[in-house]
Amino acid sequence: MSSLRFMLNTCRVIRGSTLISPRRSLFVTRPGLTKRENGKLAWFSRQSSSTAAAQAEKDDTFLKWFLLLIPATTFCLGTWQLKRRKWKLELIHELKSLTTSEPIALPSDPMEMKGLEYRRVKVHGRFDHSKELYVLPRSPVDPEREAREAGRISSSGQSGANVITPFYCTDLGITILVNRGYVPKNKIKPETRMKGQVTEEVDLVGIVRLTEQRKPFVPQNNMEANRWHYRDLEAMAKATGAEEILIDAVLESTIPGGPIGGQTRVTLRNEHMQYVITWYGLCAATSYMWYAKFIKRIAL
């Protein structure tokens, strides 16, 4: 009985005591202390909510103006492509004008040639077929097909070489280089096209070409093997004893049985209108998305 009485008294003391279990010390308090803590908690809660709201508003404002950069940037890119298209059309028109204009007399000074690229010139003289150079591999130029397929990776299925031959200009007293044109692979050797290996003097019209830099992945020219992959006028002139002057014979100057002239590529890629549509389309789409997220939502 004494033990039972002791246990009941202990329970009454614990029930009425302010001492609490460590595990429940955050929750079981005196009524007065709980009220003060609740007041402090409410104050801190209001402060935290206002701070969080201010930070969220600040982040939202930053995001709003940052995302506006996307339509602004795409609009600028579309406008830039419009200007690029205008420049490209003017360049194409200029090249066509140069390659179809009346030919002028060929200057004898190589320094004067720098401002005449793609200009038509006329010469009179004779070929030296013993020093032919072969630029390969090459496919025949088809301006209409290349204009349709500008920018595409395609092949005509034909492979051969362009034949460059020293040409002595009798009226100027100098030897220049003439790209006579394209021959298929089975006609590269001179003995396979003897009909076109004329020895008499002829009149030619050609388009002035300057030296070119080797593009990436293009092999080096092999002077000893007479295999050329790009126009290096200095090396070609050294190999043939000619001046550093080269012209591409026009199609009308093709000699029957010889290489096919007109191998000047003047087709330029002009895909700027596609880029204009793409950039302006992205501008319109992102502008609407920005409006719907930040302006229309606020209005509602």
C-alpha positions as CSV (number, residue, x, y, z in Angstrom):
1,M,0.0,0.0,0.0
2,S,2.8,2.4,0.9
3,S,4.4,1.7,-2.5
4,L,1.2,2.3,-4.3
5,R,0.6,5.5,-2.4
6,F,4.1,6.7,-3.2
7,M,3.6,6.1,-6.9
8,L,0.3,8.0,-6.9
9,N,1.8,10.9,-5.1
10,T,4.7,11.0,-7.6
11,C,2.3,11.1,-10.5
12,R,0.4,14.0,-8.9
13,V,3.7,15.9,-8.4
14,I,4.8,15.3,-12.0
15,R,1.4,16.3,-13.4
16,G,1.4,19.6,-11.6
17,S,5.1,20.4,-11.8
18,T,6.7,22.9,-14.2
19,L,9.5,20.3,-14.8
20,I,9.1,18.6,-18.1
21,S,10.7,15.9,-20.1
22,P,13.8,17.0,-22.2
23,R,12.2,15.6,-25.3
24,R,9.0,17.8,-24.8
25,S,10.8,21.0,-23.6
26,L,9.9,22.8,-26.8
27,F,6.2,22.2,-26.5
28,V,5.2,21.9,-22.9
29,T,5.5,25.3,-21.0
30,R,3.7,27.5,-18.6
31,P,0.7,29.3,-20.0
32,G,2.3,32.7,-19.6
33,L,5.6,31.7,-21.2
34,T,3.8,30.1,-24.1
35,K,1.9,33.3,-24.9
36,R,5.1,35.4,-25.0
37,E,6.9,32.8,-27.1
38,N,3.9,32.7,-29.5
39,G,4.1,36.5,-29.8
40,K,7.7,36.4,-30.6
41,L,7.2,33.6,-33.1
42,A,4.4,35.5,-34.8
43,W,6.6,38.6,-35.1
44,F,9.5,36.6,-36.5
45,S,7.1,34.9,-38.9
46,R,5.8,38.3,-40.2
47,Q,9.3,39.6,-40.6
48,S,10.5,36.5,-42.5
49,S,7.4,36.6,-44.7
50,S,7.9,40.2,-45.6
51,T,11.7,39.6,-46.3
52,A,10.9,36.6,-48.4
53,A,8.3,38.5,-50.3
54,A,10.7,41.4,-50.9
55,Q,13.4,39.0,-52.1
56,A,11.0,37.2,-54.4
57,E,9.8,40.5,-55.9
58,K,13.4,41.5,-56.4
59,D,14.3,38.2,-58.1
60,D,11.1,38.4,-60.2
61,T,12.1,41.9,-61.4
62,F,15.6,40.8,-62.3
63,L,14.3,37.8,-64.2
64,K,11.8,39.9,-66.0
65,W,14.4,42.3,-67.5
66,F,17.0,39.5,-68.0
67,L,14.6,37.4,-70.1
68,L,13.8,40.5,-72.2
69,L,17.3,40.2,-73.6
70,I,16.3,37.1,-75.6
71,P,13.7,38.8,-77.9
72,A,16.0,41.9,-78.1
73,T,19.0,39.9,-79.1
74,T,17.1,37.8,-81.7
75,F,15.7,41.1,-83.2
76,C,19.2,42.5,-83.5
77,L,20.4,39.3,-85.2
78,G,17.5,39.4,-87.7
79,T,18.3,43.0,-88.6
80,W,21.9,42.1,-89.0
81,Q,21.1,39.3,-91.4
82,L,19.0,41.7,-93.4
83,K,22.0,44.0,-93.9
84,R,24.1,40.9,-94.7
85,R,21.6,39.8,-97.3
86,K,21.7,43.3,-98.9
87,W,25.5,43.2,-99.0
88,K,25.6,39.7,-100.5
89,L,23.1,40.6,-103.2
90,E,25.2,43.6,-104.2
91,L,28.3,41.5,-104.2
92,I,26.7,38.8,-106.5
93,H,25.5,41.6,-108.8
94,E,29.0,43.1,-108.9
95,L,30.6,39.7,-109.7
96,K,28.1,39.0,-112.5
97,S,28.7,42.4,-113.9
98,L,32.5,41.9,-113.9
99,T,32.3,38.4,-115.4
100,T,29.9,39.5,-118.2
101,S,31.3,42.9,-119.0
102,E,33.3,43.8,-122.2
103,P,36.9,42.5,-121.9
104,I,39.7,45.0,-121.5
105,A,43.4,44.7,-122.5
106,L,45.5,42.7,-120.1
107,P,47.9,44.9,-118.1
108,S,51.5,43.8,-118.3
109,D,52.3,44.7,-114.7
110,P,51.3,42.0,-112.2
111,M,50.8,44.7,-109.5
112,E,48.0,46.1,-111.5
113,M,46.1,42.8,-111.4
114,K,45.3,43.0,-107.7
115,G,42.3,45.3,-108.4
116,L,41.1,43.4,-111.4
117,E,40.0,40.0,-110.0
118,Y,37.0,38.6,-111.9
119,R,37.5,41.2,-114.6
120,R,37.3,40.0,-118.2
121,V,40.5,40.6,-120.2
122,K,41.6,39.7,-123.7
123,V,45.0,38.3,-124.8
124,H,46.6,37.2,-128.0
125,G,49.4,34.6,-128.2
126,R,50.3,30.9,-128.2
127,F,50.3,28.1,-125.7
128,D,53.4,26.2,-124.4
129,H,51.8,22.7,-123.8
130,S,55.1,21.2,-122.6
131,K,54.6,22.9,-119.2
132,E,51.0,22.1,-118.4
133,L,49.9,22.1,-114.7
134,Y,47.0,20.0,-113.4
135,V,44.8,21.2,-110.5
136,L,42.8,18.3,-109.2
137,P,40.5,16.8,-108.2
138,R,38.0,19.1,-109.9
139,S,34.4,18.8,-111.2
140,P,33.0,20.8,-114.1
141,V,31.3,24.1,-113.2
142,D,27.6,24.3,-113.7
143,P,26.5,27.8,-112.5
144,E,22.7,27.0,-112.7
145,R,23.0,23.8,-110.6
146,E,25.4,25.4,-108.1
147,A,23.0,28.3,-107.7
148,R,20.2,25.9,-106.9
149,E,22.3,23.8,-104.5
150,A,24.1,26.7,-102.8
151,G,25.0,25.7,-99.3
152,R,24.4,22.0,-99.8
153,I,27.0,19.3,-99.6
154,S,26.7,17.7,-103.0
155,S,28.8,16.3,-105.8
156,S,28.3,16.2,-109.6
157,G,29.6,12.6,-109.7
158,Q,32.4,13.7,-112.2
159,S,36.0,14.1,-111.3
160,G,38.9,15.4,-113.4
161,A,41.3,18.3,-113.4
162,N,41.7,21.9,-114.6
163,V,44.6,22.3,-117.1
164,I,46.7,25.4,-116.6
165,T,49.0,26.2,-119.5
166,P,51.7,28.9,-120.0
167,F,50.6,31.4,-122.6
168,Y,53.0,33.7,-124.4
169,C,51.3,37.0,-125.1
170,T,53.0,38.1,-128.4
171,D,51.7,41.7,-128.1
172,L,52.9,42.2,-124.5
173,G,56.1,40.0,-124.7
174,I,55.3,38.2,-121.4
175,T,54.2,34.7,-120.5
176,I,51.1,34.3,-118.3
177,L,49.2,31.3,-117.0
178,V,45.8,30.3,-118.5
179,N,43.4,27.9,-116.9
180,R,42.1,26.4,-120.1
181,G,39.4,24.5,-118.3
182,Y,38.2,21.1,-117.2
183,V,39.1,17.7,-118.5
184,P,37.7,14.4,-117.2
185,K,40.1,12.0,-115.5
186,N,40.7,9.9,-118.7
187,K,41.7,13.1,-120.6
188,I,44.3,14.5,-118.3
189,K,47.3,13.2,-120.3
190,P,48.0,15.5,-123.3
191,E,48.2,12.6,-125.7
192,T,44.5,11.8,-125.1
193,R,43.4,15.2,-126.4
194,M,45.9,16.1,-129.2
195,K,43.2,17.8,-131.2
196,G,43.0,20.6,-128.7
197,Q,46.8,21.0,-128.3
198,V,46.9,23.9,-130.8
199,T,50.3,25.5,-131.7
200,E,49.2,28.5,-133.7
201,E,48.4,31.9,-132.1
202,V,44.9,32.4,-130.8
203,D,42.8,35.1,-129.2
204,L,41.5,34.4,-125.8
205,V,39.1,36.0,-123.3
206,G,39.6,35.2,-119.7
207,I,38.8,36.2,-116.1
208,V,41.5,37.4,-113.9
209,R,42.2,35.3,-110.8
210,L,44.5,36.0,-107.9
211,T,46.4,33.6,-105.7
212,E,44.5,31.8,-103.0
213,Q,45.3,30.6,-99.5
214,R,45.2,26.9,-98.8
215,K,42.0,26.0,-97.0
216,P,41.9,23.6,-94.0
217,F,42.1,19.9,-95.0
218,V,43.3,20.8,-98.5
219,P,46.5,18.9,-99.3
220,Q,49.7,20.7,-100.0
221,N,50.7,21.2,-103.7
222,N,53.2,18.7,-105.0
223,M,55.3,20.6,-107.6
224,E,57.5,17.6,-108.3
225,A,54.6,15.3,-109.1
226,N,52.7,18.1,-110.9
227,R,49.7,17.7,-108.6
228,W,48.2,21.0,-107.6
229,H,45.2,21.4,-105.2
230,Y,44.9,25.2,-105.0
231,R,46.1,28.3,-106.9
232,D,49.6,29.2,-105.6
233,L,50.6,31.7,-108.3
234,E,54.1,32.2,-106.9
235,A,54.9,28.5,-107.0
236,M,53.1,28.0,-110.4
237,A,55.0,30.9,-111.9
238,K,58.3,29.4,-110.6
239,A,57.5,26.0,-112.1
240,T,56.7,27.3,-115.5
241,G,58.8,30.5,-115.8
242,A,55.7,32.6,-116.3
243,E,54.6,35.8,-114.6
244,E,52.3,35.6,-111.6
245,I,49.3,36.3,-113.7
246,L,46.5,33.8,-114.2
247,I,43.2,34.0,-116.1
248,D,40.4,31.5,-116.4
249,A,39.5,31.0,-120.1
250,V,35.8,31.7,-120.6
251,L,33.5,29.1,-122.2
252,E,33.5,30.9,-125.5
253,S,37.3,30.5,-125.7
254,T,37.2,26.7,-125.5
255,I,39.2,25.1,-128.3
256,P,37.5,22.1,-129.9
257,G,39.0,18.9,-128.5
258,G,40.6,20.7,-125.6
259,P,39.7,21.5,-122.0
260,I,36.3,23.0,-121.4
261,G,36.5,26.7,-120.5
262,G,34.2,28.7,-118.2
263,Q,35.4,27.1,-115.0
264,T,35.2,30.2,-112.8
265,R,33.0,29.8,-109.8
266,V,31.1,33.0,-109.0
267,T,28.2,31.4,-107.2
268,L,28.0,32.6,-103.6
269,R,25.9,31.2,-100.8
270,N,22.9,33.5,-100.1
271,E,20.9,31.9,-97.3
272,H,20.4,35.1,-95.3
273,M,16.7,35.3,-95.8
274,Q,16.3,32.0,-94.0
275,Y,18.3,33.4,-91.1
276,V,16.1,36.5,-91.2
277,I,12.9,34.5,-90.9
278,T,14.5,32.3,-88.2
279,W,15.7,35.2,-86.0
280,Y,12.6,37.3,-86.4
281,G,10.4,34.3,-85.7
282,L,12.2,33.6,-82.5
283,C,11.9,37.3,-81.6
284,A,8.1,37.2,-82.1
285,A,7.7,33.9,-80.1
286,T,9.9,34.9,-77.1
287,S,8.3,38.4,-77.1
288,Y,4.8,36.9,-76.7
289,M,6.1,34.5,-74.0
290,W,7.6,37.4,-72.1
291,Y,4.4,39.5,-72.4
292,A,2.2,36.6,-71.3
293,K,4.4,35.9,-68.2
294,F,5.2,39.4,-67.0
295,I,2.6,41.9,-68.4
296,K,-0.6,40.0,-69.1
297,R,-0.4,38.2,-65.8
298,I,-0.1,41.5,-63.9
299,A,-3.0,43.0,-65.8
300,L,-5.2,40.1,-64.8
